Every structure is written in C-alpha cells, then in structure tokens.
Amino acid sequence: MNQRNYQRELERLLDKLEREQRVPRLLLHSCCAPCSSYVLEYLTGYFDITLLYYNPNIYPPSEYDARVQEQAGLVERMPFVHSVSMVKGEYAPEEFFREARGLEREPEGGARCEKCYELRLRQAARMAKETGCDFFATTLSISPLKPAGRLNDIGERLAEEYQVAYLPSDFKKKNGYKRSVELSAEYGLYRQNYCGCIYSIHT
C-alpha cells in the first residue's frame, strides 16, 4: 500500500525553490476551471505556469465548449504572482474512445479512468518536454474521487520517459478541495455534476 505523503513532498520541493530564489516553469494540466482555481492560487507564487486544457474525454462537445470557456475566463480574471498562460489542447474525443475500448463497462474510478489519466498526463509531459518546462503536473488530484497515488505513479513513470520532472501532489490536502469550492463561488464558476466522459454521466 502506497503510504507516501505527496503534499509533504511538494512542500519540501517548494521550500527548496524558495531558498534557491528561482522561478521554474510548470506545465500544469487542468481538468476544469473549478479544480484549477485553488491549484493556480497555490502554485503561482512559485512557478511561471502554462495551463494546458487537454481533455478529450469530455462529452458531449457542448459540455467541452462550456468547460474550456470557463477555464479561459478564470485565467483572465484571477490575479497571479507569476505569469500564467493557457493553451487549449485539441479536442479529439476519438483518442479517448480508443483508450477506453474494451473498458466501457468498467466501474467509475477503475481501469478505464486510469487509461484516461495517462492519456492526459502523457500530453502534459510531451508538451512540457517540447516547450522546455522544468516540471509538469495535473490538477486531477484535487478531487476527493481521484486517487493521488495512481496519478503520481503515472506522472513519475512519464517523467522518466520524457525526461521532465513531475511535481508530486495531492492538492485535496490542506483543505485544497474546500478552497476550490470557495473560489468557484467567488468567481461564479460552472461546476459540472459528472466527471466528464459519456460513461460517467449516469454514475
């Protein structure tokens, strides 16, 4: 059983960056505006952030459009310590369906979701490598329904593959999820009532 405290690991890393007085570049994958709100507030004091919205799992297309517009609007309105820019990844649902093939009947949170996590984290790692970022990460671990251990395992494996450091995280800790709810209310953010894919709509 994974007993690592990813929040503590992150805090040690952030302390080290502060002592070094440098501002590295972070490629941050975002699943949605509400989840990104706290993560951006937390990390903007330590990194120049490129926020990648890449979520080919979202269904239907109208839901994708609503979420990506909400994300762009939040980036425009939030105050940041260091720079934050947003990149809209290609909406290619066929990539998600290819990964989900044969796993359609898996329960929510099972093997299909793990494939989806890796699909999105792989794009983040690839873009981090291509753009010369120092780290990559995802906002996904802020959700109480998302297993930080599995997300970090995937991220660290991809870090080795792409030779870009992965930022250890469990953003739900230290009231991170609670703060994201508060920020969502403050900015009037649309909070969806399902994870995003067609299989999660009725679960």
Sequence and secondary structure as in RCSB ss.txt:
>XXXX:A:sequence
MNQRNYQRELERLLDKLEREQRVPRLLLHSCCAPCSSYVLEYLTGYFDITLLYYNPNIYPPSEYDARVQEQAGLV
ERMPFVHSVSMVKGEYAPEEFFREARGLEREPEGGARCEKCYELRLRQAARMAKETGCDFFATTLSISPLKPAGR
LNDIGERLAEEYQVAYLPSDFKKKNGYKRSVELSAEYGLYRQNYCGCIYSIHT
>XXXX:A:secstr
     HHHHHHHHHHHHHHHT   EEEEEES HHHHHHHHHHHTTT EEEEEE  TT  SHHHHHHHHHHHHHHH
HHS  SS EEEEE    HHHHHHHHTT TTS TTSHHHHHHHHHHHHHHHHHHHHHT SEEEEGGGGSTTS HHH
HHHHHHHHHHHHT EE    TTTTTHHHHHHHHHHHHT    SS SSGGGTT 
